[in-house]
């Protein structure tokens, strides 16, 4: 394992993040907001200097085949290092809105964006400078690119947690180096991602949505982040055409990466071969009908938008939180975010494929209780599900359950409130921070002690990397041995 190679990759990750700072910088220039032009220029210079230094320090002429341990550690360190650079523009927040942010508060905000969680330390986003909000939305968009690239580079080739059951059509080269693997994965991902973003901005603009909301909502919808420029429910802010576009963007963002490539090339055979998208659509339809029954005044479009909103773990504030909590306890209403979107997507949660595998396996075991000696092969989407694949899915479920219990206990200690602790654990571990605001608890994160920002940041990273952190920390010898 080469630490120099890992440092080199971290440097290029920082260069990518520094490049995205031109988006809020351009916005500040467009708005003639020269105070934030200066702040982002300083942040850009600092992050660029550190990132280029990492690249130069880690650069090596020796080309070594990629190792699993290097991939795992690079993924973990990227989510620990990049928020340090992304947090720089947030340090000035307290000056503008009389809010004590501090270092770890800024770090939490950056982690929340890069993990596409969408939780925020802002008391009221409408009081925050618009350029800073655009940067916050940009971090969510960049987080979508990051997790898709890591998924293609790391999870797909290793078939982690049932991904080997999907028709991926992704070529891999075992002899290539780590930087080349990550660079090639990024090129695979960024083209359809940019295309989807451009389409979203154009369509939302055509509906008459304001420019700032258009950019922010598109960035957060395609990355399933769920952060918006205000806590105002979107069904009162947007017209029906805009809601339909937003639903389409959230749905596309929660699709598996190979399906985005197939849609781009008009190859619809891939859709027919992928059983997961059938289950995904079925889940959305069932949930939409259930929401239409519970909230008959919302209309079918709003119910459909809310269903996609939760299943994709985007968690925008679509409707008035009072309408939701009056019908169902928040602890029950937000359970669908546990399912999440499709594997190799920007969505959080357990993912649809694994959820249905677990349901199918549990159903089989219950039905065959009277026949303990029966043997039956299990298939999903026409592919045989091996014992090893099912064991890895059960392993992920076990890690998720333990992680959720630990997160709940930590949040209980910090909040002294069962309902709040449940929502926080659910929101952070599933990268669906918007459920906090969908339940109307806008100031929940404001009343927590500073140490909570550190712990919540770690929980978000744990959920975003699908517990790869646990594998890296607890099983380093296993990773090295299997390289």
ROVOVO-332209 format. One record per residue (C-alpha): x, y, z; chain; residue in one letter; residue number from 1. Coordinates in pm, 1 decimal. Example, Ala and Ser with C-alpha at 12.3 -4.5 7.8 and 13.67 -1.06 7.14 Angstrom:
<pts>
((1230.0,-450.0,780.0),"A","a",1)
((1367.0,-106.0,714.0),"A","s",2)
</pts>
This chain:
<pts>
((0.0,0.0,0.0),"A","x",1)
((135.5,343.0,-100.5),"A","x",2)
((50.5,638.4,123.1),"A","x",3)
((199.1,870.4,-136.0),"A","x",4)
((-62.3,755.7,-387.8),"A","x",5)
((-341.6,819.8,-138.2),"A","x",6)
((-207.7,1170.7,-66.6),"A","x",7)
((-186.1,1230.2,-443.5),"A","x",8)
((-555.2,1134.7,-484.9),"A","x",9)
((-656.7,1354.5,-191.6),"A","x",10)
((-476.5,1642.1,-360.2),"A","x",11)
((-668.1,1596.1,-683.5),"A","x",12)
((-991.7,1571.8,-484.5),"A","x",13)
((-906.5,1907.9,-334.2),"A","x",14)
((-834.8,2050.0,-679.0),"A","x",15)
((-1180.4,1936.3,-791.9),"A","x",16)
((-1343.1,2098.8,-487.9),"A","x",17)
((-1144.4,2418.3,-544.3),"A","x",18)
((-1266.2,2427.1,-904.4),"A","x",19)
((-1630.6,2416.5,-791.4),"A","x",20)
((-1567.5,2729.1,-583.5),"A","x",21)
((-1582.6,2921.4,-911.5),"A","x",22)
((-1960.8,2862.3,-911.1),"A","x",23)
((-2035.2,3070.6,-596.2),"A","x",24)
((-1755.6,3309.0,-692.9),"A","x",25)
((-1924.3,3368.6,-1028.4),"A","x",26)
((-2257.6,3408.4,-851.1),"A","x",27)
((-2110.5,3671.3,-618.1),"A","x",28)
((-1972.1,3860.1,-917.7),"A","x",29)
((-2310.3,3833.8,-1092.0),"A","x",30)
((-2480.5,3977.8,-783.4),"A","x",31)
((-2205.1,4241.4,-737.7),"A","x",32)
((-2151.0,4104.6,-386.9),"A","x",33)
((-1786.0,4201.5,-360.0),"A","x",34)
((-1753.7,4106.5,7.4),"A","x",35)
((-1817.4,3742.2,-78.5),"A","x",36)
((-1608.4,3771.9,-391.3),"A","x",37)
((-1316.1,3843.4,-161.6),"A","x",38)
((-1408.7,3565.4,82.8),"A","x",39)
((-1435.4,3301.6,-186.5),"A","x",40)
((-1115.8,3419.9,-355.0),"A","x",41)
((-930.6,3371.9,-26.6),"A","x",42)
((-1091.9,3029.3,25.7),"A","x",43)
((-1007.1,2934.4,-332.3),"A","x",44)
((-641.8,3032.5,-291.2),"A","x",45)
((-602.3,2843.5,38.0),"A","x",46)
((-770.6,2523.5,-84.9),"A","x",47)
((-584.5,2534.8,-417.5),"A","x",48)
((-246.4,2583.9,-248.7),"A","x",49)
((-300.4,2291.9,-8.4),"A","x",50)
((-436.2,2062.6,-280.0),"A","x",51)
((-154.0,2131.2,-525.7),"A","x",52)
((94.0,2073.9,-242.0),"A","x",53)
((-66.6,1732.6,-178.5),"A","x",54)
((-42.9,1648.5,-548.7),"A","x",55)
((325.5,1741.0,-565.5),"A","x",56)
((412.7,1555.7,-244.6),"A","x",57)
((231.6,1237.2,-344.6),"A","x",58)
((328.7,1237.1,-712.0),"A","x",59)
((526.8,931.4,-817.0),"A","x",60)
((653.3,802.7,-1152.3),"A","x",61)
((611.1,444.5,-1035.6),"A","x",62)
((282.8,290.0,-1152.6),"A","x",63)
((144.5,21.5,-921.2),"A","x",64)
((-175.4,-182.0,-968.0),"A","x",65)
((-465.1,-54.9,-758.9),"A","x",66)
((-511.3,-225.1,-421.9),"A","x",67)
((-837.0,-267.8,-233.8),"A","x",68)
((-690.7,-123.7,86.5),"A","x",69)
((-583.5,192.4,-101.2),"A","x",70)
((-931.8,235.2,-246.2),"A","x",71)
((-1103.1,190.7,90.2),"A","x",72)
((-868.7,429.4,271.6),"A","x",73)
((-886.1,691.0,-4.5),"A","x",74)
((-1267.5,689.8,13.5),"A","x",75)
((-1257.0,740.5,391.0),"A","x",76)
((-990.1,1010.8,386.2),"A","x",77)
((-1163.7,1203.2,106.3),"A","x",78)
((-1471.2,1245.9,325.5),"A","x",79)
((-1256.1,1353.6,619.6),"A","x",80)
((-1025.2,1588.3,426.7),"A","x",81)
((-1245.7,1763.6,169.4),"A","x",82)
((-1485.9,1911.8,430.1),"A","x",83)
((-1188.5,2095.2,583.8),"A","x",84)
((-1146.2,2287.0,259.2),"A","x",85)
((-1519.6,2318.7,190.5),"A","x",86)
((-1578.2,2467.8,537.0),"A","x",87)
((-1357.3,2773.4,474.7),"A","x",88)
((-1634.8,3001.0,334.1),"A","x",89)
((-1864.0,2915.6,629.0),"A","x",90)
((-1632.8,3063.5,892.5),"A","x",91)
((-1766.9,3412.5,813.8),"A","x",92)
((-2130.1,3313.3,871.2),"A","x",93)
((-2146.3,3440.7,1228.6),"A","x",94)
((-2061.0,3793.4,1115.3),"A","x",95)
((-2368.5,3812.1,892.0),"A","x",96)
((-2644.6,3638.9,1087.9),"A","x",97)
((-2524.6,3672.9,1448.8),"A","x",98)
((-2485.4,3296.8,1478.0),"A","x",99)
((-2189.6,3133.0,1650.6),"A","x",100)
((-2080.6,2870.3,1400.3),"A","x",101)
((-1728.7,2780.2,1506.4),"A","x",102)
((-1488.2,2541.7,1336.3),"A","x",103)
((-1682.9,2220.6,1394.9),"A","x",104)
((-2011.5,2384.1,1297.4),"A","x",105)
((-1860.7,2485.4,963.0),"A","x",106)
((-1711.5,2137.2,926.0),"A","x",107)
((-2053.4,1981.2,994.5),"A","x",108)
((-2212.9,2199.9,726.8),"A","x",109)
((-1949.4,2093.2,473.5),"A","x",110)
((-1984.8,1722.9,562.7),"A","x",111)
((-2362.4,1750.5,535.7),"A","x",112)
((-2324.1,1885.3,182.9),"A","x",113)
((-2058.2,1643.3,59.1),"A","x",114)
((-2246.6,1341.8,200.3),"A","x",115)
((-2568.2,1471.2,32.5),"A","x",116)
((-2740.8,1470.8,372.9),"A","x",117)
((-2898.1,1817.2,361.4),"A","x",118)
((-2902.7,1893.1,735.1),"A","x",119)
((-2793.6,2247.0,816.5),"A","x",120)
((-2674.7,2456.7,1109.2),"A","x",121)
((-2845.9,2763.8,963.8),"A","x",122)
((-3118.7,2896.4,1193.6),"A","x",123)
((-3296.1,3040.7,891.7),"A","x",124)
((-3146.9,2999.9,542.2),"A","x",125)
((-3331.7,3312.2,425.2),"A","x",126)
((-3106.4,3520.5,653.7),"A","x",127)
((-2787.8,3374.9,503.5),"A","x",128)
((-2610.4,3538.7,211.4),"A","x",129)
((-2734.3,3394.6,-118.1),"A","x",130)
((-2380.7,3327.2,-245.0),"A","x",131)
((-2311.0,3111.6,60.6),"A","x",132)
((-2634.8,2919.8,-0.1),"A","x",133)
((-2531.3,2855.9,-360.0),"A","x",134)
((-2200.1,2719.0,-227.6),"A","x",135)
((-2392.8,2494.0,10.7),"A","x",136)
((-2598.4,2362.0,-280.7),"A","x",137)
((-2283.2,2318.9,-489.9),"A","x",138)
((-2133.9,2099.6,-216.0),"A","x",139)
((-2437.7,1872.3,-238.1),"A","x",140)
((-2396.6,1851.4,-615.8),"A","x",141)
((-2024.5,1773.8,-581.0),"A","x",142)
((-2106.8,1513.4,-316.4),"A","x",143)
((-2324.7,1335.2,-572.3),"A","x",144)
((-2036.1,1323.5,-820.8),"A","x",145)
((-1801.9,1201.2,-547.2),"A","x",146)
((-2014.9,911.3,-424.8),"A","x",147)
((-2095.0,797.0,-780.3),"A","x",148)
((-1725.9,803.2,-873.3),"A","x",149)
((-1631.7,606.1,-563.3),"A","x",150)
((-1915.3,363.8,-631.4),"A","x",151)
((-1790.6,294.8,-982.7),"A","x",152)
((-1427.3,271.9,-869.5),"A","x",153)
((-1472.4,80.5,-545.8),"A","x",154)
((-1808.8,-83.8,-490.7),"A","x",155)
((-1882.1,-202.9,-844.5),"A","x",156)
((-1552.6,-390.1,-906.1),"A","x",157)
((-1564.0,-556.5,-564.9),"A","x",158)
((-1934.2,-647.4,-584.8),"A","x",159)
((-1993.8,-515.5,-235.0),"A","x",160)
((-2324.8,-580.6,-59.4),"A","x",161)
((-2513.9,-734.5,-351.5),"A","x",162)
((-2399.6,-497.5,-626.9),"A","x",163)
((-2273.9,-799.9,-823.5),"A","x",164)
((-2640.3,-880.7,-899.6),"A","x",165)
((-2676.0,-569.9,-1118.4),"A","x",166)
((-2607.0,-545.7,-1494.7),"A","x",167)
((-2329.5,-287.7,-1454.7),"A","x",168)
((-2154.0,-288.0,-1795.1),"A","x",169)
((-1853.9,-116.3,-1636.1),"A","x",170)
((-1510.3,-218.8,-1760.9),"A","x",171)
((-1237.5,-261.6,-1501.2),"A","x",172)
((-863.1,-308.8,-1532.6),"A","x",173)
((-691.6,-478.4,-1240.2),"A","x",174)
((-346.7,-358.7,-1351.6),"A","x",175)
((-429.2,15.1,-1352.7),"A","x",176)
((-314.4,247.1,-1074.5),"A","x",177)
((-537.3,403.1,-809.0),"A","x",178)
((-526.0,757.5,-959.0),"A","x",179)
((-609.8,619.5,-1303.3),"A","x",180)
((-901.7,416.1,-1164.3),"A","x",181)
((-1047.8,717.7,-986.2),"A","x",182)
((-988.5,948.9,-1283.4),"A","x",183)
((-1156.8,707.6,-1524.7),"A","x",184)
((-1451.9,657.0,-1287.6),"A","x",185)
((-1492.9,1033.9,-1260.0),"A","x",186)
((-1501.6,1070.9,-1638.2),"A","x",187)
((-1766.2,798.2,-1659.4),"A","x",188)
((-1985.0,973.9,-1405.6),"A","x",189)
((-1948.7,1345.0,-1472.6),"A","x",190)
((-2083.1,1355.2,-1830.3),"A","x",191)
((-2436.1,1219.6,-1763.3),"A","x",192)
((-2440.0,1403.5,-1430.0),"A","x",193)
((-2365.8,1737.4,-1597.3),"A","x",194)
((-2621.5,1659.8,-1865.6),"A","x",195)
((-2891.7,1585.8,-1608.3),"A","x",196)
((-2805.7,1905.8,-1420.4),"A","x",197)
((-2825.3,2118.1,-1735.4),"A","x",198)
((-3160.8,1966.3,-1830.6),"A","x",199)
((-3292.3,2029.8,-1479.0),"A","x",200)
((-3188.7,2395.6,-1479.3),"A","x",201)
((-3345.9,2455.0,-1820.5),"A","x",202)
((-3673.7,2281.6,-1733.1),"A","x",203)
((-3710.1,2452.1,-1395.0),"A","x",204)
((-3630.8,2790.8,-1549.9),"A","x",205)
((-3904.4,2733.8,-1810.5),"A","x",206)
((-4157.5,2685.7,-1527.4),"A","x",207)
((-4093.1,3041.5,-1409.1),"A","x",208)
((-3891.0,2949.2,-1099.2),"A","x",209)
((-3651.3,3220.3,-981.6),"A","x",210)
((-3288.9,3178.6,-1089.6),"A","x",211)
((-3142.5,3121.3,-741.9),"A","x",212)
((-3410.9,2862.6,-658.6),"A","x",213)
((-3364.4,2701.2,-999.9),"A","x",214)
((-2991.6,2648.0,-948.9),"A","x",215)
((-3023.3,2541.4,-585.1),"A","x",216)
((-3317.0,2302.5,-633.9),"A","x",217)
((-3157.9,2141.2,-939.4),"A","x",218)
((-2823.9,2087.2,-764.6),"A","x",219)
((-2996.4,1938.5,-460.6),"A","x",220)
((-3248.5,1729.0,-652.7),"A","x",221)
((-3005.1,1551.5,-886.4),"A","x",222)
((-2773.8,1480.0,-591.1),"A","x",223)
((-3069.4,1388.8,-361.2),"A","x",224)
((-2936.0,1634.0,-100.6),"A","x",225)
((-3259.9,1814.9,-18.9),"A","x",226)
((-3117.6,2149.2,94.5),"A","x",227)
((-3312.7,2454.8,-22.9),"A","x",228)
((-3285.4,2832.0,10.3),"A","x",229)
((-3561.9,2848.8,271.0),"A","x",230)
((-3777.6,2629.1,493.5),"A","x",231)
((-4091.0,2736.2,303.6),"A","x",232)
((-4285.3,2425.1,185.8),"A","x",233)
((-4222.7,2374.8,-183.8),"A","x",234)
((-4589.1,2306.6,-267.1),"A","x",235)
((-4658.7,2672.3,-182.8),"A","x",236)
((-4339.8,2802.1,-345.6),"A","x",237)
((-4350.3,2615.5,-678.0),"A","x",238)
((-4623.5,2562.6,-935.3),"A","x",239)
((-4736.1,2216.6,-1047.1),"A","x",240)
((-4503.7,2215.1,-1349.4),"A","x",241)
((-4201.7,2290.0,-1127.8),"A","x",242)
((-4303.5,2014.9,-883.3),"A","x",243)
((-4326.4,1769.0,-1172.5),"A","x",244)
((-3976.6,1866.7,-1291.8),"A","x",245)
((-3843.5,1836.7,-936.2),"A","x",246)
((-3995.0,1487.6,-904.1),"A","x",247)
((-3830.8,1383.8,-1229.2),"A","x",248)
((-3490.8,1514.7,-1114.2),"A","x",249)
((-3512.9,1340.9,-775.9),"A","x",250)
((-3615.3,1017.6,-946.8),"A","x",251)
((-3324.1,1041.9,-1190.9),"A","x",252)
((-3083.7,1121.8,-907.9),"A","x",253)
((-3183.1,808.7,-719.4),"A","x",254)
((-3139.8,584.4,-1024.7),"A","x",255)
((-2842.5,352.5,-1052.8),"A","x",256)
((-2551.6,500.4,-1249.9),"A","x",257)
((-2562.7,237.6,-1531.7),"A","x",258)
((-2925.5,334.7,-1595.4),"A","x",259)
((-2826.6,699.3,-1641.3),"A","x",260)
((-2571.2,590.0,-1898.5),"A","x",261)
((-2831.9,371.7,-2069.1),"A","x",262)
((-3081.5,658.5,-2078.7),"A","x",263)
((-2817.2,884.2,-2226.8),"A","x",264)
((-2748.3,638.4,-2510.2),"A","x",265)
((-3119.9,545.7,-2544.6),"A","x",266)
((-3037.1,185.6,-2457.5),"A","x",267)
((-3359.6,77.5,-2290.2),"A","x",268)
((-3264.9,-290.6,-2282.3),"A","x",269)
((-3067.1,-217.6,-1966.7),"A","x",270)
((-3387.4,-102.0,-1798.1),"A","x",271)
((-3556.0,-431.3,-1884.5),"A","x",272)
((-3265.7,-632.7,-1742.6),"A","x",273)
((-3250.6,-441.0,-1415.5),"A","x",274)
((-3497.7,-588.4,-1167.2),"A","x",275)
((-3414.2,-323.8,-908.3),"A","x",276)
((-3575.1,-39.8,-1105.3),"A","x",277)
((-3897.2,-238.6,-1129.8),"A","x",278)
((-3903.0,-278.1,-752.9),"A","x",279)
((-3808.1,87.7,-713.4),"A","x",280)
((-4095.7,211.5,-930.1),"A","x",281)
((-4338.4,-29.1,-758.9),"A","x",282)
((-4233.4,104.6,-418.4),"A","x",283)
((-4288.2,464.4,-530.9),"A","x",284)
((-4634.7,383.6,-671.2),"A","x",285)
((-4745.0,204.6,-353.8),"A","x",286)
((-4619.4,483.2,-132.5),"A","x",287)
((-4782.4,750.4,-352.0),"A","x",288)
((-5118.9,578.1,-318.6),"A","x",289)
((-5075.4,546.2,57.3),"A","x",290)
((-4990.2,916.2,88.7),"A","x",291)
((-5288.5,1009.5,-131.2),"A","x",292)
((-5513.3,818.5,109.2),"A","x",293)
((-5364.3,978.2,419.9),"A","x",294)
((-5351.8,1329.4,271.7),"A","x",295)
((-5644.0,1353.9,25.4),"A","x",296)
((-5619.7,1734.8,10.6),"A","x",297)
((-5265.7,1728.8,-127.9),"A","x",298)
((-5347.3,1598.4,-473.3),"A","x",299)
((-5186.6,1311.8,-663.3),"A","x",300)
((-4888.3,1516.6,-790.7),"A","x",301)
((-4790.7,1630.1,-440.5),"A","x",302)
((-4831.1,1274.1,-309.6),"A","x",303)
((-4609.5,1141.9,-589.0),"A","x",304)
((-4351.7,1415.2,-523.3),"A","x",305)
((-4349.8,1335.5,-150.5),"A","x",306)
((-4309.1,963.1,-220.2),"A","x",307)
((-4009.6,1017.1,-449.0),"A","x",308)
((-3881.8,1277.9,-205.0),"A","x",309)
((-3859.9,1026.9,81.6),"A","x",310)
((-3766.0,708.7,-104.7),"A","x",311)
((-3480.4,893.4,-273.2),"A","x",312)
((-3376.0,1034.8,70.5),"A","x",313)
((-3381.3,1385.3,-81.0),"A","x",314)
((-3623.6,1502.4,188.7),"A","x",315)
((-3717.4,1849.7,68.3),"A","x",316)
((-3983.6,2021.7,278.7),"A","x",317)
((-4269.8,1962.6,34.7),"A","x",318)
((-4575.9,2024.7,253.9),"A","x",319)
((-4651.8,2201.8,579.2),"A","x",320)
((-4497.8,1986.8,857.9),"A","x",321)
((-4807.0,2040.3,1072.2),"A","x",322)
((-5019.4,1853.5,816.0),"A","x",323)
((-4783.5,1553.5,834.1),"A","x",324)
((-4737.4,1525.5,1210.0),"A","x",325)
((-5111.1,1567.0,1272.6),"A","x",326)
((-5181.9,1246.6,1078.4),"A","x",327)
((-4891.6,1019.8,1174.0),"A","x",328)
((-4609.2,1024.8,1428.7),"A","x",329)
((-4292.8,1146.2,1258.3),"A","x",330)
((-4109.5,833.3,1373.5),"A","x",331)
((-4341.5,621.6,1155.6),"A","x",332)
((-4397.0,861.3,866.2),"A","x",333)
((-4027.3,886.0,777.3),"A","x",334)
((-3949.2,512.9,787.9),"A","x",335)
((-3944.7,488.8,402.6),"A","x",336)
((-3607.1,665.3,397.6),"A","x",337)
((-3467.6,339.8,539.2),"A","x",338)
((-3528.6,180.9,198.0),"A","x",339)
((-3353.7,453.9,1.1),"A","x",340)
((-3292.7,468.4,-373.7),"A","x",341)
((-3110.2,229.1,-601.1),"A","x",342)
((-2758.5,96.4,-552.2),"A","x",343)
((-2479.6,299.3,-716.9),"A","x",344)
((-2688.3,615.2,-691.4),"A","x",345)
((-2660.0,933.6,-487.7),"A","x",346)
((-2945.3,826.3,-258.7),"A","x",347)
((-2888.6,704.7,94.7),"A","x",348)
((-3060.1,427.3,289.6),"A","x",349)
((-3022.4,51.1,260.7),"A","x",350)
((-3107.3,65.9,-111.8),"A","x",351)
((-3398.9,-103.8,-285.9),"A","x",352)
((-3206.2,-409.7,-407.0),"A","x",353)
((-3088.5,-505.1,-57.7),"A","x",354)
((-3425.1,-430.8,98.2),"A","x",355)
((-3607.2,-666.4,-138.4),"A","x",356)
((-3337.1,-930.4,-100.8),"A","x",357)
((-3389.7,-922.5,274.9),"A","x",358)
((-3768.4,-935.3,236.7),"A","x",359)
((-3742.3,-1225.0,-7.0),"A","x",360)
((-3506.2,-1420.0,215.1),"A","x",361)
((-3709.7,-1365.2,531.8),"A","x",362)
((-4028.3,-1466.9,348.8),"A","x",363)
((-3860.3,-1783.2,224.8),"A","x",364)
((-3741.4,-1875.6,574.9),"A","x",365)
((-4085.9,-1818.7,728.8),"A","x",366)
((-4270.1,-2015.0,459.6),"A","x",367)
((-4029.9,-2306.9,491.0),"A","x",368)
((-4030.0,-2330.9,870.3),"A","x",369)
((-4227.9,-2661.5,856.5),"A","x",370)
((-3967.4,-2798.5,612.8),"A","x",371)
((-3627.8,-2743.3,776.7),"A","x",372)
((-3445.4,-2971.5,533.1),"A","x",373)
((-3577.5,-2808.0,217.7),"A","x",374)
((-3324.8,-2661.0,-25.7),"A","x",375)
((-3420.4,-2392.9,-275.5),"A","x",376)
((-3199.8,-2163.8,-481.2),"A","x",377)
((-3268.3,-1791.5,-456.7),"A","x",378)
((-3268.5,-1561.5,-760.9),"A","x",379)
((-3307.2,-1189.2,-812.3),"A","x",380)
((-3362.1,-1040.8,-1154.5),"A","x",381)
((-3274.1,-1372.6,-1315.8),"A","x",382)
((-2940.2,-1396.3,-1132.5),"A","x",383)
((-2853.2,-1658.8,-875.5),"A","x",384)
((-2802.6,-1514.1,-526.3),"A","x",385)
((-2511.3,-1699.5,-372.0),"A","x",386)
((-2469.3,-1760.9,-0.5),"A","x",387)
((-2170.5,-1524.2,-2.0),"A","x",388)
((-2376.8,-1243.2,-158.8),"A","x",389)
((-2661.6,-1292.2,85.4),"A","x",390)
((-2415.5,-1305.4,374.9),"A","x",391)
((-2265.6,-971.7,268.5),"A","x",392)
((-2614.0,-816.9,254.3),"A","x",393)
((-2694.9,-953.7,599.4),"A","x",394)
((-2359.8,-819.4,717.1),"A","x",395)
((-2447.1,-471.9,591.5),"A","x",396)
((-2788.8,-494.3,758.4),"A","x",397)
((-2626.4,-596.4,1086.7),"A","x",398)
((-2375.1,-310.5,1066.6),"A","x",399)
((-2658.8,-73.2,981.9),"A","x",400)
((-2869.0,-191.4,1277.2),"A","x",401)
((-2578.4,-161.1,1521.6),"A","x",402)
((-2486.9,177.6,1371.7),"A","x",403)
((-2844.9,298.4,1406.9),"A","x",404)
((-2867.8,188.8,1771.3),"A","x",405)
((-2536.0,353.8,1855.4),"A","x",406)
((-2637.5,671.6,1668.9),"A","x",407)
((-2971.6,675.3,1849.8),"A","x",408)
((-2802.3,638.7,2190.1),"A","x",409)
((-2559.2,920.4,2108.5),"A","x",410)
((-2839.6,1147.9,1991.8),"A","x",411)
((-3046.4,1058.0,2299.9),"A","x",412)
((-2758.4,1168.2,2520.2),"A","x",413)
((-2723.0,1495.3,2329.3),"A","x",414)
((-3093.6,1585.1,2301.3),"A","x",415)
((-3260.6,1412.2,2601.1),"A","x",416)
((-3560.4,1352.3,2376.3),"A","x",417)
((-3669.4,1017.3,2229.5),"A","x",418)
((-3849.9,1155.3,1924.1),"A","x",419)
((-3568.6,1396.2,1835.1),"A","x",420)
((-3301.1,1129.9,1884.4),"A","x",421)
((-3491.3,890.1,1656.8),"A","x",422)
((-3528.8,1149.3,1382.7),"A","x",423)
((-3164.1,1255.9,1401.6),"A","x",424)
((-3034.8,899.3,1384.9),"A","x",425)
((-3268.8,823.0,1094.3),"A","x",426)
((-3179.6,1144.3,909.7),"A","x",427)
((-2802.7,1135.2,953.7),"A","x",428)
((-2735.6,765.4,898.6),"A","x",429)
((-2954.7,757.3,586.6),"A","x",430)
((-2821.7,1092.0,454.4),"A","x",431)
((-3174.2,1234.9,459.6),"A","x",432)
((-3125.4,1539.4,680.8),"A","x",433)
((-3438.1,1706.3,547.9),"A","x",434)
((-3664.2,1480.5,755.9),"A","x",435)
((-3567.6,1696.8,1055.1),"A","x",436)
((-3731.7,1996.2,888.2),"A","x",437)
((-4015.7,1794.5,735.6),"A","x",438)
((-4119.1,1723.6,1095.0),"A","x",439)
((-4107.5,2095.3,1178.8),"A","x",440)
((-3803.3,2083.0,1410.0),"A","x",441)
((-3620.1,2372.8,1245.8),"A","x",442)
((-3411.0,2467.2,1548.0),"A","x",443)
((-3319.4,2115.2,1663.1),"A","x",444)
((-2955.6,2134.2,1556.4),"A","x",445)
((-2920.2,2483.0,1705.7),"A","x",446)
((-2983.7,2365.7,2061.9),"A","x",447)
((-2719.0,2092.2,2058.2),"A","x",448)
((-2369.7,2124.0,2215.1),"A","x",449)
((-2063.3,2177.2,1990.3),"A","x",450)
((-1940.4,1818.1,2035.0),"A","x",451)
((-2256.5,1706.7,1855.0),"A","x",452)
((-2120.1,1851.4,1528.0),"A","x",453)
((-1823.7,1613.0,1542.3),"A","x",454)
((-2032.9,1307.6,1624.5),"A","x",455)
((-2302.0,1388.3,1368.9),"A","x",456)
((-2037.8,1443.2,1100.0),"A","x",457)
((-1896.3,1096.1,1167.0),"A","x",458)
((-2244.3,940.8,1150.7),"A","x",459)
((-2312.9,1106.5,814.1),"A","x",460)
((-1981.9,980.0,672.7),"A","x",461)
((-2052.8,632.4,809.4),"A","x",462)
((-2389.9,621.9,633.2),"A","x",463)
((-2261.7,774.4,308.6),"A","x",464)
((-1977.5,522.9,273.8),"A","x",465)
((-2211.9,235.8,362.3),"A","x",466)
((-2000.0,136.7,662.6),"A","x",467)
((-1676.0,106.5,464.9),"A","x",468)
((-1529.1,305.1,755.7),"A","x",469)
((-1602.1,9.5,982.1),"A","x",470)
((-1427.7,-228.1,742.4),"A","x",471)
((-1122.0,-3.8,720.6),"A","x",472)
((-1089.7,44.6,1095.9),"A","x",473)
((-1186.3,-300.1,1221.2),"A","x",474)
((-1059.0,-522.0,940.1),"A","x",475)
((-734.5,-370.9,806.9),"A","x",476)
((-556.3,-704.8,803.3),"A","x",477)
((-842.4,-865.3,612.4),"A","x",478)
((-831.0,-589.7,347.8),"A","x",479)
((-457.1,-621.0,299.2),"A","x",480)
((-473.1,-998.9,282.8),"A","x",481)
((-736.9,-994.5,9.7),"A","x",482)
((-563.9,-744.8,-216.3),"A","x",483)
</pts>
